[in-house]
Amino acid sequence: MEDAALQSLHAGLARADARRDEVLARIAASARTDLAGLPPGAAALLLSRGELGPTLVLTGDGDKAVRAAEDLRFFLGGDRDQVLLYPSLDTTPFLDVAPDRRTAMDRLATLFHLTRELPWRFLVAPAPAVLRRVPPKAAVDARSLLIEAEGELERDDLIDVLTAGGYLRVPVAEDPGTFAVRGGIIDVSPPHAQYPARIELDDWLVLSIKLFDPDDQRTVESVDRIFVHPARDTVLTAADRDRALTRIRDLCDEANVPTKKRNQLLEDLEAGRAFYGVEGFLPAFYDHLETLLDYIPAEAPVVLLDPTDITKSLDLELTRAIEDRAAKAEDGAPVYPLDALYADEGELVARLEERKRVVVHELAIVGAPSYEESPTALYESVGEDDVIQLGAEDQRPLVAELKARRQAGSDEGLQPVVDRAKRWLDMGLRVVFTARTHTQAERLVSLLKGYDVPVL
């Protein structure tokens, strides 16, 4: 009699009604493809084997976006530039708190990558991040700087650009989003770059640009050019200052903000000082705002991983934003309308419907969608004959068993993995083990060989 693991495997194979190449061909030929029986890791494997061109992958939350990006990078050989991650901020723009600086820089690094049309294959983002409006593509491009060896560059102009762009001036530039100045040498660490760069100036001439290791300050290599892009959304240039200050002054007057408080706010903005809640004034900084969808090619398809989870996360994000804005308005603070800083779900769906869609269901709901709860319910439902079953399953039961054994202090903690692997091998299947590091992989090989598992 088969054990539960093999029964599950046979049941999955019985449910599957298409092979990988058939699914990829269906995706290439259809405006919308609905898939079921495809856990996130298996979905990453499938997508990595296709030729869809640059593709947007949406998840429910930030943690799932990180895992999806890691899965895709693994199946693409670890090339980080092929898989971009666009994280979501942990607060709404209506709170007077500072968002996580690292997250804000990572977002700008991704927007810069897209603006310059550098190569990429997958862009992974939690769906709420797509609702949040961002600086227009043209503005990110205009506020970025190309520095070339043997080119001209005014030292003080570069310092002004870095300061206005949100870089922190420090004694030693070790962390992303920082810079240091020592005479005619400027060290700068752009958020998108693997290494900081040391720019050597002779008056206005760039003598050299050298990438260096921040740990020991030793040169890694000399390069011909580097890009420097903003480290925050709210960059106020001299040309835009008067317009932005006028808009914020008008917003303060509408909210009847006391003159002293209004003047302090305007003074902080004019001086370029960062303050809590500045993200809420983003519409004042630009003629218009865009969303992430404006940064990617119009023909780029979109993959929705678990549309039910995506709908819940979108509703949660908008609910938080509505509540935070209402609380701020009640306190008499100047605040922009919700739609100035967020796209709504209807707008998002309209934009997605212009693209090829691949919907990966954790649980496919058969029948007509109900639009009363959310416009994105369109992606939760599917016709019975329209969903493709792949029959794949993840290893959650095995993971749970391993955790239970570890908590019980069992000396045979790896035995469930060994037993399952041997059964799969007896069935003629290939079994692939993965590890986070080379050292962990070597350790795993040693352990499996101790259980007489044939490992290559």
BARO-229799 format. One record per residue (C-alpha): residue in three letters; z, y, x. Coordinates in pm, whole numbers, plus 50000, padded with zeros to 5 digits. Example, Ala and Ser with C-alpha at 12.3 -4.5 7.8 and 13.67 -1.06 7.14 Angstrom:
BEGIN
ALA507804955051230
SER507144989451367
***
This chain:
BEGIN
MET500005000050000
GLU499075034350134
ASP501785059550216
ALA501845094050060
ALA500005110350351
LEU497015087250329
GLN496975088749951
SER496815126549976
LEU493975124450228
HIS491945100650014
ALA492585121849704
GLY491375152949886
LEU488205135650003
ALA487595123649649
ARG487915159149512
ALA485535174149765
ASP482095180049620
ALA480345197349910
ARG480085195550289
ARG480565224350529
ASP476885231950583
GLU476225230450210
VAL478995255650147
LEU477715279150416
ALA474225277350268
ARG475635284949922
ILE477515315050060
ALA474395328250230
ALA472335325349911
SER474845337349648
ALA476295370849550
ARG479635353849481
THR480935320249597
ASP484235305549472
LEU485985279649687
ALA489075258249624
GLY490875232149829
LEU490665253650140
PRO493995263850303
PRO493955295250522
GLY493485276650850
ALA490635256150707
ALA489095287750563
ALA489145303450911
LEU487405272751052
LEU484715274150784
LEU484105311350830
SER483935308451207
ARG481115283151176
GLY478995305250952
GLU476535332851038
LEU477525359450788
GLY477425388651028
PRO480325413651030
THR482695402550754
LEU485755418150590
VAL488595393650517
LEU491275404850269
THR494725388950241
GLY497745395350022
ASP500075410050283
GLY500385419450648
ASP501915386650769
LYS499075366650616
ALA496555390550771
VAL498065384551115
ARG497905346651066
ALA494315348250940
ALA493285369151241
GLU495005344851478
ASP493275315251311
LEU489865331651338
ARG490415340851703
PHE491435305251778
PHE488275290451630
LEU486155317051804
GLY487555308652145
GLY490265335152163
ASP487975365552186
ARG490105393652039
ASP487225418352016
GLN485415395451771
VAL488325397251527
LEU489785431251439
LEU493095434951256
TYR493735465151034
PRO497455464750948
SER499105481350650
LEU501835507350690
ASP505305496850581
THR505975528550380
THR504065549550130
PRO502985584850231
PHE505385599649977
LEU508525590550171
ASP509965614750425
VAL510195588150693
ALA508155580851003
PRO505855550650970
ASP505935524951248
ARG504175541751542
ARG502675509651680
THR501175501151341
ALA499745536251299
MET498115534251643
ASP496685499751573
ARG495085513151255
LEU493485542151443
ALA492305518751719
THR490505497351459
LEU489005527751286
PHE487795540351624
HIS486215506451701
LEU484375507751370
THR483405544351410
ARG481745537851746
GLU479995507251599
LEU481325484951876
PRO480665447551822
TRP482905427751588
ARG482575397051370
PHE485615396851141
LEU487815425251019
VAL491055412250866
ALA493155435150647
PRO495875431750383
ALA494375443750056
PRO496905472350009
ALA495665487750335
VAL492205491550183
LEU493615512449897
ARG495175537950132
ARG492875567250206
VAL492185575750570
PRO490495603250770
PRO486715603350730
LYS484685583950982
ALA483015615651112
ALA486425631651179
VAL487685602151385
ASP484475603551585
ALA484735641351637
ARG488375639051745
SER487645611852000
LEU486675619652358
LEU484365602352604
ILE485455607452966
GLU482935598153234
ALA483315595353609
GLU481525623853789
GLY481485643053462
GLU483125676253382
LEU486565678153226
GLU489105706153205
ARG492595692753278
ASP494365714853025
ASP491755707352757
LEU492415670152795
ILE496175675652772
ASP495665695852453
VAL493475668452300
LEU496025641552382
THR498955661652248
ALA497145670751926
GLY496055634551886
GLY499625621951878
TYR499995609552236
LEU503465612652390
ARG503795629352729
VAL506025607852948
PRO506865604753319
VAL504995571553348
ALA502255560453104
GLU503205524353042
ASP502905521052663
PRO499935526452430
GLY499695561852297
THR501285578452602
PHE500065599552893
ALA501475613253218
VAL500375642353435
ARG500845645853811
GLY498815674853944
GLY495145665553921
ILE495895629753812
ILE496255621053443
ASP497315586253333
VAL496475578452971
SER496985547052765
PRO494665546552459
PRO495935523352182
HIS492705502852181
ALA492585496552557
GLN493905466052740
TYR494985487153038
PRO495935523753090
ALA493475545453282
ARG494115568353579
ILE491825598653576
GLU491555617253905
LEU490345653053882
ASP489145677754142
ASP489355710153948
TRP486935703353659
LEU485185672953815
VAL486225637253728
LEU486335619954068
SER487215585353940
ILE488575565153649
LYS490645534653737
LEU492305509753504
PHE495745499353628
ASP498465474253552
PRO501375493153390
ASP503905468653540
ASP503115474353907
GLN500775504753884
ARG498135486554089
THR494445492554019
VAL492735465453813
GLU489205479553834
SER487225511753848
VAL485165520653540
ASP482435545753468
ARG483905558553143
ILE486705555252889
PHE487175565552528
VAL490245584152409
HIS490835584852034
PRO493625598851813
ALA496885579751790
ARG497705592851440
ASP495915602551119
THR497165638251100
VAL495265656351376
LEU494995693851318
THR492235709951524
ALA491985747351583
ALA488865749251366
ASP490655733251070
ARG494065749651106
ASP493585778950869
ARG492115757450594
ALA494895731550620
LEU497645757750620
THR496135774950316
ARG495995742150124
ILE499595733350205
ARG500765768650123
ASP499085765549782
LEU500675731349729
CYS504105745949809
ASP503545774749566
GLU502595750449289
ALA505885732049342
ASN507855764749367
VAL509145755449711
PRO511595781649846
THR509965806050086
LYS512175796850382
LYS511455759750344
ARG507735766250295
ASN507525788150606
GLN509325762050815
LEU506865735650700
LEU503875757650782
GLU505355766551120
ASP505815729751209
LEU502235722051109
GLU500775751451297
ALA502695742151612
GLY501535706151587
ARG505085692951562
ALA505455658851401
PHE507915656851114
TYR508955631150859
GLY506565629250567
VAL503575645850734
GLU501365616550622
GLY501755629050264
PHE499795660450356
LEU496775641350489
PRO494345655850226
ALA494985690650368
PHE493705680950711
TYR490155670950610
ASP487375681050370
HIS487645646750211
LEU489225612950275
GLU487665578450284
THR488835542350279
LEU488355513650518
LEU485285502750318
ASP483485534550428
TYR483795523750790
ILE482045490150763
PRO478355482750706
ALA477235482850343
GLU475825447850382
ALA479045433050523
PRO480375405550292
VAL484015403550186
VAL486245372750176
LEU489265373149943
LEU491925348250054
ASP493995339249745
PRO492965365549486
THR496125359949282
ASP498265369849578
ILE495985399549645
THR496375412149288
LYS500165410049312
SER500245428649643
LEU497975456449514
ASP500125461149204
LEU503265462049418
GLU501815488149657
LEU500675511249377
THR503965507249192
ARG505895517049506
ALA503605546949560
ILE503985558949199
GLU507775556049216
ASP508045573149556
ARG505785601549446
ALA507715606749123
ALA510995608349313
LYS509615633849557
ALA508165655449279
GLU511485654049094
ASP513185668049405
GLY510855697949390
ALA508965688949708
PRO505255696649752
VAL503305664849680
TYR499675655649633
PRO498435635349332
LEU498405597749375
ASP494595595649373
ALA494405620049665
LEU496005594149891
TYR495125561249721
ALA492055545549568
ASP492855527149245
GLU492125490549179
GLY489115498748964
GLU487525518349247
LEU488255490049489
VAL486665463949264
ALA483595485649211
ARG483155488549588
LEU483655451249642
GLU481145442449371
GLU478475460049579
ARG478915433449846
LYS478555395849885
ARG481905380449786
VAL483545348149896
VAL486655340549689
VAL489025314249831
HIS491425302649556
GLU494785286949625
LEU494825278949254
ALA491575284949068
ILE492035297148710
VAL489245283648494
GLY488065306948220
ALA487185343048152
PRO489175369348345
SER491765390948172
TYR491305427448269
GLU494405439548084
GLU496735432548376
SER494515443548667
PRO490815449348745
THR491145424849036
ALA491795397148781
LEU488005394448799
TYR488495373849113
GLU491315351748989
SER489215333948724
VAL486115312848767
GLY483895290848554
GLU484645253748582
ASP481175246148716
ASP481165275748956
VAL483985266049191
ILE483275244449497
GLN486035219849585
LEU486525212849955
GLY489505189549923
ALA491345202550230
GLU495135204350246
ASP497565220450487
GLN500465203150661
ARG503325219650474
PRO504975186250377
LEU504825175050741
VAL506255208150862
ALA509095205050610
GLU509885169750733
LEU509915181051095
LYS512285209751015
ALA514605186250829
ARG514745162351123
ARG515395190951366
GLN518265203851152
ALA519705168751133
GLY519625166351513
SER517305136051514
ASP516245122451854
GLU512925111651704
GLY511845145951580
LEU508175140251665
GLN507945106151497
PRO506415118851166
VAL503595135551359
VAL503015104251565
ASP502975081451261
ARG500505103451075
ALA498255108051378
LYS498065070551439
ARG497145063851074
TRP494395089951089
LEU493075074851413
ASP493085040151255
MET490885054450978
GLY488355065751239
LEU489255102651218
ARG489565126851507
VAL492915144451538
VAL493215178251708
PHE496575192351820
THR496985228951907
ALA499705248152088
ARG500445284952146
THR500295283152527
HIS498855260952798
THR502355251052905
GLN503245240552550
ALA500015220752528
GLU500825201652847
ARG504315194352717
LEU502895181652386
VAL500435158852566
SER503295144052767
LEU505385137852455
LEU502525121752262
LYS501665098652549
GLY505305087952545
TYR504705075952190
ASP501535057152296
VAL499225081752120
PRO495845081752299
VAL495385118052405
LEU492335131752584
***
